Amino acid sequence: MTRRRLAPWLLAAVGAALAVALLAVAEPGRIADLVRRTSWDAVLLALGLQAAVTATRGVRLALLAGGRLSPVRASAVVAVSQVATALLPWRVGELALLPLLRTAGLPGNLRALSLLLAQRALDLAAVLAWSVVAAAALGGSPVAAALALAALLAAGWVAVRLGEGVLQRRAARWRRAGGWRRRSLRQVLETRRELRTAARSPWRLGGAAACSLLAWGGLWALMVTLLRGMGLPWPAGAVLLGVLGAALGSSLPINAVGSFGSMEAGWTAAMAPFALPTAEVVAAGFATHLWSVLFALLLALGAAPFLRLRRRDEPRTPGPPA
């Protein structure tokens, strides 16, 4: 087995070992007790919050797609893709967006990857923006967090400009080519035009950014709701920092099953400054994670049949082949 093929399995092994170690710290019995004692009022409210977050991300996807997807259909795509992200290793679940967009009538792998990258960039900017709020709420330095956000935006602008140069050089060669190169170039140029249209529309770009901020605010509210339903009334500012830490941890490709292990590691590390019992913090991370996966499954079950029906009832939007 080559090193390239071996690396993902080594990363998965690291993730599995991390998950097992954290489970040993939390103790499965404590996790089960937290899940069992969560009040039904909190569960129902948290389910509603996760549905709202899914719908908000669906509206963002529809905005980025330039009107080629309705918000309802885009929300169904998001709901189903979240299950893949929650259960598959190495963050490959995010690639479920490719076949799901094709099913929804928006074909083209390069377009789907562009939309995925745009969403991830907005999520990262939203996480840094919420870190400013966390720093202010906890008496830290919001200026430092704001500078990090500005640095991210500047880096994004530089990356876009460099990408434009690479695309122009590649386009000059591939315009004279045939086959898959010409088809890929046509799709890339069309995707660039769509994203430029979104960027030039203040309401569309602002709407996508606002949806990202609202989605992460909804996840914060969801976490606070579940913790209080478990009888853990921890400070909201501390929970916000934990949510941000969990987001950063889950972005690491060291996952054997979804983001179990890496998410709890990020959550626990971010909560460390608050002198809370470590075992209880880890257990709460696993318990809330399990509830979130269950909510994602319920929402996907409701969205998947609807997505299939919408495909029959509405005409597909023609697009270039992948």
Backbone as numpy.savetxt, mean C-alpha at the origin, in Angstrom:
# Nx Ny Nz CAx CAy CAz Cx Cy Cz
21.35 -23.97 -7.95 20.50 -22.77 -7.95 21.39 -21.52 -7.95
21.10 -20.59 -8.85 21.91 -19.38 -8.95 21.64 -18.46 -7.78
22.55 -17.49 -7.61 22.39 -16.54 -6.51 21.10 -15.74 -6.66
20.77 -15.38 -7.90 19.56 -14.57 -8.13 18.32 -15.34 -7.70
18.28 -16.64 -7.97 17.12 -17.44 -7.58 17.13 -17.77 -6.10
18.32 -17.85 -5.52 18.42 -18.20 -4.12 18.07 -17.03 -3.20
18.35 -15.80 -3.64 18.15 -14.63 -2.79 16.72 -14.49 -2.25
15.67 -14.63 -3.10 14.32 -14.50 -2.54 14.00 -15.51 -1.45
14.51 -16.73 -1.61 14.24 -17.75 -0.60 14.98 -17.45 0.70
16.18 -16.89 0.58 16.90 -16.48 1.79 16.16 -15.36 2.50
15.64 -14.40 1.72 14.86 -13.31 2.32 13.61 -13.84 2.99
12.96 -14.80 2.35 11.76 -15.40 2.95 12.11 -16.13 4.24
13.27 -16.81 4.25 13.70 -17.51 5.46 13.97 -16.53 6.60
14.58 -15.38 6.25 14.81 -14.34 7.26 13.48 -13.84 7.80
12.52 -13.60 6.90 11.21 -13.14 7.34 10.50 -14.15 8.21
10.59 -15.43 7.84 9.95 -16.47 8.64 10.59 -16.56 10.03
11.92 -16.47 10.07 12.60 -16.51 11.36 12.22 -15.32 12.23
12.10 -14.14 11.60 11.69 -12.95 12.34 10.28 -13.10 12.89
9.36 -13.64 12.06 7.98 -13.83 12.51 7.92 -14.82 13.67
8.68 -15.92 13.57 8.67 -16.92 14.64 9.23 -16.32 15.93
10.33 -15.55 15.81 10.93 -14.94 17.00 9.96 -13.97 17.67
9.27 -13.17 16.88 8.31 -12.22 17.45 7.10 -12.93 18.04
6.69 -14.03 17.41 5.60 -14.82 17.98 5.99 -15.38 19.35
7.24 -15.79 19.46 7.71 -16.31 20.76 7.69 -15.22 21.81
8.04 -13.98 21.42 8.00 -12.87 22.37 6.56 -12.55 22.77
5.68 -12.53 21.77 4.29 -12.14 22.04 3.51 -13.23 22.75
3.84 -14.49 22.46 3.13 -15.67 22.94 1.78 -15.79 22.23
1.59 -16.89 21.49 0.33 -17.07 20.74 -0.91 -16.96 21.60
-0.83 -17.42 22.84 -1.99 -17.33 23.73 -2.41 -15.90 23.99
-1.43 -15.01 24.17 -1.74 -13.60 24.40 -2.37 -12.98 23.15
-1.86 -13.34 21.97 -2.43 -12.82 20.72 -3.88 -13.27 20.58
-4.13 -14.56 20.82 -5.49 -15.10 20.72 -6.42 -14.40 21.71
-5.92 -14.11 22.91 -6.75 -13.44 23.91 -7.13 -12.03 23.45
-6.17 -11.31 22.85 -6.47 -9.95 22.36 -7.51 -9.99 21.24
-7.37 -10.96 20.34 -8.36 -11.09 19.25 -9.72 -11.43 19.82
-9.75 -12.35 20.77 -11.01 -12.82 21.34 -11.74 -11.73 22.11
-11.01 -10.87 22.80 -11.66 -9.88 23.65 -11.95 -8.56 22.94
-11.62 -8.46 21.65 -11.95 -7.24 20.91 -13.46 -7.08 20.84
-13.97 -5.94 21.24 -15.42 -5.73 21.26 -15.98 -5.71 19.84
-17.22 -6.18 19.69 -17.83 -6.22 18.37 -18.08 -4.82 17.82
-18.35 -3.86 18.72 -18.51 -2.48 18.24 -17.24 -2.00 17.56
-16.08 -2.32 18.18 -14.81 -1.91 17.60 -14.56 -2.64 16.29
-14.92 -3.93 16.23 -14.71 -4.72 15.01 -15.52 -4.14 13.85
-16.78 -3.83 14.10 -17.64 -3.30 13.04 -17.17 -1.92 12.59
-16.78 -1.08 13.56 -16.28 0.24 13.19 -14.98 0.13 12.40
-14.09 -0.77 12.82 -12.82 -0.96 12.12 -13.06 -1.50 10.70
-14.02 -2.40 10.55 -14.35 -2.91 9.22 -14.85 -1.77 8.32
-15.69 -0.89 8.90 -16.15 0.26 8.13 -15.00 1.18 7.74
-14.05 1.37 8.65 -12.90 2.21 8.35 -12.04 1.59 7.25
-11.86 0.26 7.29 -11.06 -0.36 6.24 -11.78 -0.27 4.89
-13.10 -0.39 4.90 -13.85 -0.22 3.66 -13.69 1.20 3.12
-13.69 2.19 4.04 -13.51 3.58 3.62 -12.11 3.80 3.05
-11.10 3.18 3.68 -9.73 3.29 3.17 -9.63 2.67 1.77
-10.26 1.52 1.59 -10.24 0.86 0.28 -10.91 1.73 -0.77
-12.05 2.32 -0.43 -12.75 3.19 -1.38 -11.92 4.42 -1.70
-11.25 4.98 -0.69 -10.42 6.15 -0.91 -9.26 5.83 -1.85
-8.64 4.68 -1.65 -7.57 4.27 -2.56 -8.11 3.97 -3.95
-9.35 3.49 -4.03 -9.97 3.28 -5.34 -10.18 4.59 -6.08
-10.63 5.61 -5.36 -10.79 6.94 -5.99 -9.44 7.45 -6.48
-8.39 7.24 -5.69 -7.05 7.67 -6.11 -6.62 6.94 -7.38
-6.85 5.64 -7.44 -6.50 4.88 -8.64 -7.27 5.39 -9.86
-8.55 5.69 -9.66 -9.35 6.21 -10.77 -8.82 7.56 -11.25
-8.39 8.40 -10.32 -7.83 9.70 -10.70 -6.53 9.54 -11.48
-5.67 8.64 -11.00 -4.39 8.42 -11.68 -4.59 7.77 -13.05
-5.66 6.98 -13.20 -5.92 6.32 -14.47 -6.52 7.26 -15.50
-6.75 8.50 -15.12 -7.22 9.49 -16.09 -8.63 9.26 -16.59
-9.50 8.73 -15.74 -10.88 8.54 -16.15 -11.16 7.24 -16.88
-10.15 6.40 -17.10 -10.36 5.13 -17.79 -10.99 4.09 -16.88
-10.99 4.33 -15.57 -11.64 3.45 -14.60 -12.63 4.27 -13.78
-13.80 3.72 -13.53 -14.72 4.38 -12.61 -14.24 4.18 -11.18
-14.57 5.08 -10.26 -14.16 4.90 -8.86 -14.65 3.59 -8.26
-15.84 3.15 -8.66 -16.38 1.90 -8.12 -15.55 0.71 -8.57
-15.27 0.66 -9.87 -14.48 -0.46 -10.39 -13.05 -0.40 -9.85
-12.49 0.79 -9.75 -11.13 0.92 -9.21 -11.08 0.47 -7.75
-12.13 0.76 -6.98 -12.17 0.30 -5.59 -12.23 -1.21 -5.51
-12.94 -1.85 -6.45 -12.97 -3.31 -6.48 -11.59 -3.87 -6.79
-10.87 -3.23 -7.70 -9.51 -3.66 -8.01 -8.62 -3.57 -6.77
-8.73 -2.46 -6.05 -7.93 -2.27 -4.84 -8.28 -3.32 -3.79
-9.57 -3.59 -3.61 -10.00 -4.54 -2.58 -9.42 -5.92 -2.83
-9.45 -6.38 -4.08 -8.93 -7.71 -4.38 -7.40 -7.73 -4.30
-6.76 -6.67 -4.76 -5.29 -6.64 -4.73 -4.75 -6.61 -3.31
-5.52 -6.05 -2.37 -5.04 -5.99 -0.99 -4.90 -7.37 -0.37
-5.73 -8.32 -0.78 -5.61 -9.68 -0.26 -4.31 -10.31 -0.74
-3.99 -10.13 -2.01 -2.74 -10.66 -2.53 -1.54 -10.06 -1.81
-1.60 -8.75 -1.58 -0.50 -8.09 -0.86 -0.39 -8.60 0.57
-1.53 -8.91 1.19 -1.53 -9.34 2.59 -1.05 -10.76 2.78
-1.10 -11.60 1.72 -0.82 -13.02 1.91 0.40 -13.54 1.16
0.79 -12.88 0.06 1.90 -13.39 -0.74 3.24 -12.85 -0.23
4.32 -13.61 -0.38 5.63 -13.18 0.12 6.31 -12.17 -0.80
7.38 -11.55 -0.29 8.30 -10.70 -1.05 7.62 -9.48 -1.68
6.46 -9.09 -1.20 5.72 -7.96 -1.77 5.27 -8.20 -3.21
5.33 -9.46 -3.67 4.90 -9.72 -5.04 3.39 -9.60 -5.19
2.67 -9.59 -4.07 1.23 -9.44 -4.15 0.81 -8.14 -4.82
1.69 -7.13 -4.77 1.36 -5.87 -5.42 1.23 -6.03 -6.94
1.92 -7.04 -7.48 1.86 -7.26 -8.93 0.51 -7.82 -9.36
-0.34 -8.19 -8.40 -1.70 -8.62 -8.76 -2.46 -7.50 -9.44
-1.97 -6.26 -9.29 -2.62 -5.14 -9.95 -2.63 -5.31 -11.47
-1.62 -5.99 -12.02 -1.53 -6.13 -13.48 -2.71 -6.91 -14.05
-2.95 -8.16 -13.61 -4.10 -8.87 -14.16 -5.44 -8.28 -13.73
-5.49 -7.67 -12.55 -6.76 -7.09 -12.10 -7.16 -5.90 -12.96
-6.19 -5.06 -13.31 -6.52 -3.93 -14.19 -6.93 -4.43 -15.57
-6.30 -5.50 -16.03 -6.69 -6.05 -17.32 -8.13 -6.58 -17.24
-8.47 -7.23 -16.15 -9.83 -7.72 -15.95 -10.83 -6.57 -15.91
-10.42 -5.45 -15.32 -11.30 -4.28 -15.21 -11.40 -3.50 -16.51
-10.66 -3.91 -17.53 -10.75 -3.23 -18.81 -9.66 -2.21 -19.07
-8.55 -2.31 -18.33 -7.44 -1.38 -18.52 -6.17 -2.20 -18.76
-5.96 -2.71 -19.98 -4.83 -3.61 -20.23 -3.52 -2.86 -20.33
-2.44 -3.66 -20.31 -1.11 -3.08 -20.47 -0.28 -3.20 -19.21
0.70 -4.09 -19.20 1.53 -4.29 -18.02 2.34 -3.06 -17.66
2.86 -2.35 -18.67 3.65 -1.17 -18.40 2.80 -0.06 -17.78
1.56 0.06 -18.26 0.66 1.05 -17.65 0.38 0.68 -16.19
0.12 -0.61 -15.94 -0.17 -1.05 -14.57 1.02 -0.79 -13.65
2.23 -1.08 -14.14 3.42 -0.83 -13.32 3.60 0.66 -13.05
3.31 1.50 -14.05 3.41 2.94 -13.85 2.41 3.41 -12.78
1.20 2.90 -12.84 0.20 3.26 -11.83 0.61 2.76 -10.45
1.19 1.56 -10.40 1.65 1.03 -9.12 2.74 1.91 -8.52
3.71 2.32 -9.34 4.79 3.17 -8.86 4.26 4.54 -8.42
3.31 5.08 -9.17 2.73 6.37 -8.80 2.03 6.28 -7.46
1.30 5.18 -7.23 0.62 5.01 -5.95 1.62 4.86 -4.81
2.69 4.12 -5.04 3.69 3.93 -3.99 4.38 5.26 -3.66
4.65 6.07 -4.68 5.26 7.37 -4.42 4.34 8.25 -3.59
3.05 8.24 -3.90 2.10 9.03 -3.11 1.98 8.49 -1.69
2.02 7.17 -1.53 1.97 6.58 -0.18 3.18 7.01 0.64
4.36 6.98 0.02 5.57 7.37 0.75 5.51 8.83 1.16
5.04 9.69 0.25 4.91 11.10 0.59 3.90 11.29 1.72
2.79 10.52 1.69 1.78 10.63 2.74 2.33 10.17 4.09
3.11 9.08 4.07 3.71 8.60 5.33 4.63 9.66 5.93
5.43 10.30 5.08 6.32 11.36 5.59 5.51 12.56 6.08
4.41 12.88 5.39 3.58 13.99 5.84 2.96 13.68 7.20
2.48 12.46 7.39 1.93 12.09 8.69 3.01 12.04 9.77
4.27 11.78 9.36 5.35 11.80 10.34 5.56 13.20 10.91
5.26 14.22 10.10 5.30 15.59 10.61 4.26 15.76 11.72
3.07 15.21 11.48 2.01 15.28 12.50 2.43 14.52 13.75
3.02 13.33 13.57 3.46 12.54 14.73 4.53 13.27 15.52
5.47 13.88 14.80 6.55 14.61 15.50 5.98 15.77 16.31
5.01 16.49 15.74 4.41 17.61 16.46 3.61 17.11 17.66
2.87 15.99 17.49 2.03 15.47 18.57 2.86 14.93 19.73
4.05 14.44 19.43 4.87 13.80 20.47 5.98 14.72 20.97
5.95 15.99 20.58 6.94 16.93 21.06 8.30 16.79 20.41
8.35 16.15 19.23 9.62 15.99 18.53 9.90 17.18 17.64
10.61 16.94 16.56 10.98 18.01 15.65 10.21 17.87 14.34
9.09 18.56 14.22 8.36 18.52 12.95 9.17 19.12 11.80
10.12 20.01 12.13 10.94 20.62 11.08 11.78 19.56 10.38
12.35 18.64 11.16 13.16 17.58 10.57 12.31 16.69 9.66
11.10 16.35 10.11 10.22 15.54 9.28 9.80 16.29 8.02
9.54 17.59 8.15 9.16 18.39 6.99 10.32 18.46 5.99
11.56 18.57 6.49 12.72 18.58 5.60 12.87 17.25 4.87
12.56 16.15 5.57 12.62 14.84 4.91 11.57 14.75 3.81
10.38 15.29 4.06 9.34 15.30 3.04 9.78 16.13 1.83
10.37 17.31 2.09 10.84 18.15 0.99 11.94 17.45 0.20
12.83 16.74 0.90 13.89 16.01 0.21 13.32 14.91 -0.68
12.26 14.25 -0.19 11.63 13.22 -1.00 11.03 13.81 -2.27
10.33 14.93 -2.13 9.72 15.56 -3.30 10.80 16.00 -4.30
11.91 16.54 -3.79 12.99 16.95 -4.68 13.59 15.74 -5.39
13.79 14.64 -4.65 14.34 13.43 -5.26 13.39 12.89 -6.32
12.09 12.95 -6.05 11.10 12.50 -7.02 11.16 13.32 -8.30
11.31 14.64 -8.14 11.39 15.51 -9.31 12.64 15.19 -10.15
13.77 14.96 -9.46 15.00 14.60 -10.17 14.83 13.27 -10.90
14.19 12.29 -10.23 13.99 10.98 -10.86 13.12 11.10 -12.10
12.09 11.94 -12.03 11.22 12.13 -13.19 12.00 12.74 -14.35
12.81 13.74 -14.06 13.58 14.38 -15.13 14.58 13.41 -15.75
15.24 12.60 -14.91 16.18 11.61 -15.45 15.44 10.57 -16.28
14.28 10.16 -15.80 13.49 9.19 -16.55 13.05 9.72 -17.90
12.72 11.00 -17.95 12.35 11.61 -19.22 13.50 11.52 -20.22
14.72 11.78 -19.75 15.87 11.70 -20.64 16.10 10.30 -21.16
15.98 9.31 -20.26 16.16 7.91 -20.68 15.08 7.53 -21.70
13.84 7.94 -21.42 12.75 7.61 -22.33 12.95 8.23 -23.71
13.41 9.46 -23.75 13.62 10.11 -25.05 14.70 9.40 -25.86
15.77 8.99 -25.18 16.84 8.27 -25.91 16.36 6.91 -26.40
15.60 6.22 -25.55 15.09 4.92 -25.95 14.06 5.05 -27.07
13.22 6.08 -26.98 12.19 6.28 -28.00 12.81 6.54 -29.37
13.93 7.28 -29.39 14.59 7.57 -30.67 15.03 6.30 -31.37
15.41 5.27 -30.60 15.84 4.00 -31.21 14.66 3.09 -31.51
13.70 3.03 -30.59 12.61 2.06 -30.74 11.54 2.51 -31.73
11.50 3.80 -32.09 10.52 4.22 -33.09 10.78 3.55 -34.44
12.04 3.19 -34.70 12.37 2.54 -35.97 12.32 1.02 -35.86
12.07 0.53 -34.65 12.02 -0.92 -34.45 10.59 -1.43 -34.65
10.43 -2.72 -34.66 9.12 -3.31 -34.80 8.84 -4.27 -33.65
7.76 -5.02 -33.76 7.44 -6.04 -32.77 7.15 -5.47 -31.40
7.63 -6.20 -30.37 7.29 -5.84 -28.99 7.89 -4.51 -28.58
9.04 -4.11 -29.16 9.64 -2.84 -28.80 8.73 -1.66 -29.18
8.21 -1.72 -30.37 7.34 -0.64 -30.82 6.04 -0.61 -30.01
5.49 -1.80 -29.72 4.27 -1.85 -28.92 4.52 -1.33 -27.51
5.66 -1.72 -26.93 5.99 -1.25 -25.58 6.18 0.26 -25.55
6.86 0.79 -26.58 7.08 2.23 -26.63 5.75 2.96 -26.73
4.83 2.46 -27.54 3.53 3.10 -27.67 2.80 3.13 -26.33
2.91 2.03 -25.58 2.24 1.97 -24.29 2.88 2.90 -23.27
4.22 2.94 -23.27 4.92 3.83 -22.34 4.56 5.29 -22.63
4.56 5.66 -23.90 4.24 7.04 -24.25 2.80 7.39 -23.89
1.90 6.43 -24.07 0.51 6.68 -23.70 0.37 6.84 -22.19
1.08 5.98 -21.45 1.04 6.08 -19.99 1.62 7.41 -19.52
2.73 7.83 -20.15 3.32 9.12 -19.78 2.34 10.25 -20.04
1.63 10.17 -21.15 0.65 11.21 -21.46 -0.47 11.25 -20.42
-0.91 10.05 -19.98 -1.96 9.99 -18.97 -1.49 10.59 -17.64
-0.27 10.22 -17.23 0.24 10.73 -15.96 0.52 12.23 -16.04
0.98 12.70 -17.22 1.18 14.14 -17.37 -0.14 14.89 -17.29
-1.18 14.30 -17.88 -2.50 14.93 -17.80 -2.96 15.02 -16.36
-2.73 13.95 -15.61 -3.11 13.98 -14.19 -2.30 15.02 -13.43
-1.00 15.11 -13.74 -0.15 16.06 -13.02 -0.50 17.51 -13.36
-0.97 17.75 -14.59 -1.30 19.12 -14.99 -2.68 19.55 -14.51
-3.46 18.61 -14.01 -4.80 18.93 -13.51 -4.72 19.11 -12.00
-4.82 20.34 -11.50 -4.68 20.55 -10.05 -5.66 19.74 -9.23
-6.91 19.65 -9.70 -7.88 18.91 -8.90 -7.60 17.41 -8.91
-7.08 16.88 -10.04 -6.80 15.45 -10.11 -5.56 15.09 -9.29
-4.48 15.86 -9.47 -3.27 15.60 -8.70 -3.51 15.86 -7.21
-4.17 16.98 -6.91 -4.47 17.27 -5.52 -5.40 16.25 -4.91
-6.36 15.76 -5.73 -7.27 14.74 -5.23 -6.55 13.45 -4.92
-5.60 13.05 -5.79 -4.84 11.83 -5.53 -3.99 11.96 -4.27
-3.37 13.13 -4.08 -2.57 13.36 -2.87 -3.46 13.36 -1.63
-4.63 14.01 -1.74 -5.55 14.06 -0.59 -6.05 12.67 -0.24
-6.32 11.85 -1.27 -6.76 10.48 -1.01 -5.69 9.69 -0.27
-4.42 9.91 -0.62 -3.33 9.21 0.07 -3.28 9.61 1.54
-3.40 10.91 1.80 -3.39 11.38 3.19 -4.58 10.82 3.97
-5.76 10.84 3.34 -6.96 10.34 4.01 -6.86 8.84 4.28
-6.29 8.10 3.34 -6.17 6.66 3.51 -5.29 6.32 4.72
-4.16 7.01 4.85 -3.30 6.73 5.99 -3.91 7.23 7.30
-4.65 8.32 7.23 -5.39 8.75 8.42 -6.43 7.73 8.82
-7.09 7.11 7.82 -8.05 6.06 8.11 -7.41 4.84 8.74
-6.22 4.47 8.28 -5.51 3.34 8.89 -5.12 3.64 10.33
-4.75 4.88 10.60 -4.45 5.30 11.98 -5.71 5.15 12.84
-6.83 5.66 12.36 -8.08 5.56 13.12 -8.49 4.10 13.32
-8.27 3.27 12.30 -8.59 1.85 12.41 -7.78 1.20 13.52
-6.48 1.52 13.57 -5.62 0.92 14.59 -6.02 1.38 15.99
-6.31 2.66 16.14 -6.74 3.17 17.45 -8.04 2.48 17.88
-8.96 2.31 16.93 -10.24 1.67 17.23 -10.06 0.24 17.71
-9.24 -0.54 17.00 -9.02 -1.93 17.39 -8.33 -2.03 18.75
-7.32 -1.19 18.98 -6.60 -1.25 20.25 -7.53 -0.91 21.42
-8.35 0.09 21.24 -9.28 0.43 22.33 -10.34 -0.64 22.52
-10.71 -1.29 21.41 -11.63 -2.41 21.53 -11.03 -3.59 22.27
-9.69 -3.68 22.28 -8.99 -4.73 23.03 -8.70 -4.32 24.46
-9.08 -3.10 24.82 -8.78 -2.61 26.16 -7.39 -2.04 26.29
-6.84 -1.54 25.19 -5.50 -0.95 25.19 -5.60 0.51 24.74
-5.96 1.42 25.65 -6.14 2.84 25.28 -4.81 3.59 25.22
-3.94 3.18 24.34 -2.64 3.83 24.21 -2.80 5.20 23.56
-1.87 6.13 23.81 -1.98 7.48 23.23 -2.06 7.43 21.71
-2.93 8.26 21.14 -3.12 8.26 19.69 -1.83 8.62 18.95
-1.03 9.54 19.53 0.23 9.91 18.89 1.20 8.74 18.82
1.24 7.94 19.88 2.11 6.76 19.87 1.64 5.75 18.84
0.32 5.59 18.73 -0.23 4.65 17.75 0.10 5.11 16.33
0.01 6.42 16.09 0.36 6.94 14.77 1.80 6.60 14.42
2.71 6.80 15.37 4.11 6.46 15.10 4.26 4.96 14.85
3.50 4.15 15.59 3.54 2.71 15.36 3.05 2.32 13.98
1.99 2.99 13.51 1.46 2.72 12.17 2.50 3.06 11.11
3.18 4.19 11.28 4.22 4.58 10.32 5.38 3.59 10.34
5.77 3.15 11.53 6.82 2.14 11.63 6.42 0.83 10.99
5.16 0.42 11.19 4.67 -0.81 10.57 4.68 -0.70 9.05
4.34 0.49 8.54 4.34 0.69 7.08 5.75 0.55 6.53
6.72 1.13 7.21 8.10 1.01 6.74 8.60 -0.43 6.85
8.23 -1.11 7.94 8.65 -2.50 8.10 8.06 -3.41 7.05
6.79 -3.19 6.72 6.13 -4.06 5.74 6.67 -3.84 4.33
7.34 -2.71 4.09 7.89 -2.45 2.75 9.15 -3.26 2.49
9.72 -3.87 3.52 10.92 -4.68 3.33 10.57 -6.02 2.70
11.39 -6.51 1.76 11.07 -7.76 1.07 11.50 -8.99 1.85
11.33 -8.99 3.17 11.71 -10.14 3.98 10.46 -10.74 4.59
9.57 -11.21 3.71 8.29 -11.72 4.17 8.08 -13.13 3.65
7.73 -14.05 4.55 7.41 -15.40 4.13 5.93 -15.51 3.80
5.09 -14.87 4.60 3.64 -14.85 4.36 3.19 -13.41 4.48
2.84 -12.80 3.34 2.43 -11.40 3.39 3.51 -10.56 4.04
3.11 -9.72 4.97 4.07 -8.89 5.69 4.13 -9.26 7.17
3.71 -10.48 7.50 3.80 -10.93 8.89 5.27 -11.02 9.30
5.58 -10.46 10.44 6.95 -10.44 10.94 7.58 -9.09 10.73
7.75 -8.68 9.48 8.38 -7.38 9.22 7.48 -6.23 9.66
6.16 -6.37 9.47 5.26 -5.31 9.91 5.27 -5.18 11.43
5.24 -6.32 12.13 5.26 -6.28 13.59 6.60 -5.75 14.11
7.68 -6.04 13.38 8.98 -5.53 13.79 9.02 -4.01 13.69
8.50 -3.46 12.59 8.45 -2.01 12.44 7.55 -1.36 13.48
6.41 -1.98 13.73 5.46 -1.49 14.75 6.12 -1.46 16.12
6.79 -2.54 16.49 7.41 -2.63 17.81 8.55 -1.64 17.96
9.38 -1.52 16.93 10.50 -0.59 17.00 10.01 0.85 17.16
8.94 1.22 16.43 8.42 2.58 16.53 7.78 2.85 17.89
7.25 1.82 18.53 6.60 1.99 19.84 7.58 1.90 21.01
8.84 1.57 20.71 9.82 1.36 21.79 10.01 2.57 22.69
9.99 3.82 22.20 10.24 4.96 23.09 9.16 5.21 24.15
8.03 4.49 24.07 6.91 4.81 24.97 6.84 3.93 26.20
7.85 3.11 26.41 7.98 2.30 27.63 6.76 1.42 27.87
6.16 0.91 26.82 5.06 -0.03 26.94 5.62 -1.45 27.00
4.91 -2.39 27.63 5.41 -3.77 27.71 5.65 -4.35 26.31
6.86 -4.78 26.06 7.24 -5.23 24.72 6.36 -6.38 24.24
6.14 -7.37 25.09 5.33 -8.52 24.69 3.92 -8.10 24.31
3.36 -7.14 25.05 2.00 -6.68 24.76 1.96 -5.88 23.45
3.00 -5.10 23.20 3.07 -4.34 21.95 3.14 -5.29 20.76
4.01 -6.30 20.83 4.14 -7.26 19.73 2.84 -8.02 19.54
2.24 -8.46 20.64 0.98 -9.20 20.55 -0.12 -8.34 19.92
-0.17 -7.07 20.31 -1.17 -6.16 19.72 -0.92 -5.98 18.23
0.36 -5.94 17.82 0.68 -5.84 16.40 0.15 -7.03 15.63
0.37 -8.24 16.14 -0.13 -9.43 15.46 -1.66 -9.47 15.46
-2.28 -9.11 16.58 -3.74 -9.19 16.68 -4.42 -8.23 15.71
-3.93 -6.99 15.66 -4.53 -6.02 14.73 -4.25 -6.41 13.28
-3.09 -7.00 13.05 -2.75 -7.46 11.69 -3.72 -8.56 11.25
-4.02 -9.50 12.15 -4.95 -10.57 11.83 -6.34 -10.03 11.51
-6.79 -9.04 12.30 -8.09 -8.43 12.02 -8.08 -7.75 10.65
-6.99 -7.07 10.33 -6.91 -6.37 9.04 -6.96 -7.35 7.87
-6.28 -8.49 8.00 -6.32 -9.49 6.94 -7.73 -10.04 6.79
-8.41 -10.29 7.90 -9.79 -10.77 7.84 -10.69 -9.75 7.15
-10.54 -8.48 7.50 -11.33 -7.43 6.85 -11.06 -7.39 5.35
-9.77 -7.52 4.97 -9.41 -7.49 3.56 -10.06 -8.65 2.80
-10.09 -9.83 3.42 -10.72 -10.98 2.79 -12.22 -10.75 2.60
-12.88 -10.20 3.61 -14.32 -9.93 3.50 -14.61 -8.92 2.39
-13.80 -7.86 2.34 -14.02 -6.84 1.31 -13.73 -7.40 -0.09
-12.71 -8.24 -0.20 -12.40 -8.83 -1.51 -13.50 -9.78 -1.97
-14.06 -10.55 -1.04 -15.15 -11.45 -1.40 -16.36 -10.67 -1.92
-16.59 -9.50 -1.33 -17.68 -8.68 -1.82 -17.37 -7.99 -3.13
-16.10 -7.68 -3.36 -15.73 -6.91 -4.55 -15.50 -7.78 -5.78
-14.96 -9.00 -5.59 -14.59 -9.83 -6.74 -15.78 -10.16 -7.64
-16.90 -10.65 -7.11 -18.04 -10.91 -8.00 -18.54 -9.64 -8.68
-18.52 -8.53 -7.95 -18.98 -7.27 -8.53 -18.07 -6.83 -9.67
-16.77 -7.06 -9.51 -15.83 -6.72 -10.58 -16.11 -7.53 -11.83
-16.43 -8.80 -11.68 -16.73 -9.65 -12.82 -18.04 -9.21 -13.49
-19.03 -8.85 -12.68 -20.29 -8.39 -13.26 -20.09 -7.09 -14.01
-19.32 -6.20 -13.46 -19.09 -4.91 -14.12 -18.40 -5.12 -15.46
-17.57 -6.13 -15.54 -16.89 -6.39 -16.82 -17.89 -6.82 -17.88
-18.93 -7.58 -17.51 -19.94 -7.99 -18.48 -20.85 -6.83 -18.87
-21.20 -6.01 -17.88 -22.21 -4.97 -18.10 -21.67 -3.75 -18.81
-20.36 -3.46 -18.68 -19.81 -2.24 -19.25 -18.82 -2.57 -20.35
-18.73 -1.76 -21.39 -17.78 -2.02 -22.47 -16.36 -1.85 -21.98
-15.47 -2.67 -22.49 -14.05 -2.54 -22.15 -13.44 -1.37 -22.89
-12.47 -0.75 -22.25 -11.75 0.35 -22.89 -10.61 -0.23 -23.70
-10.58 0.00 -25.00 -9.48 -0.57 -25.80 -8.16 0.04 -25.42
-7.11 -0.72 -25.52 -5.78 -0.21 -25.21 -4.74 -1.01 -25.94
-3.52 -0.56 -25.91 -2.45 -1.27 -26.62 -2.12 -2.57 -25.94
-1.65 -3.56 -26.63 -1.29 -4.84 -26.02 -0.11 -4.69 -25.10
-0.01 -5.62 -24.14 1.10 -5.56 -23.19 2.41 -5.92 -23.86
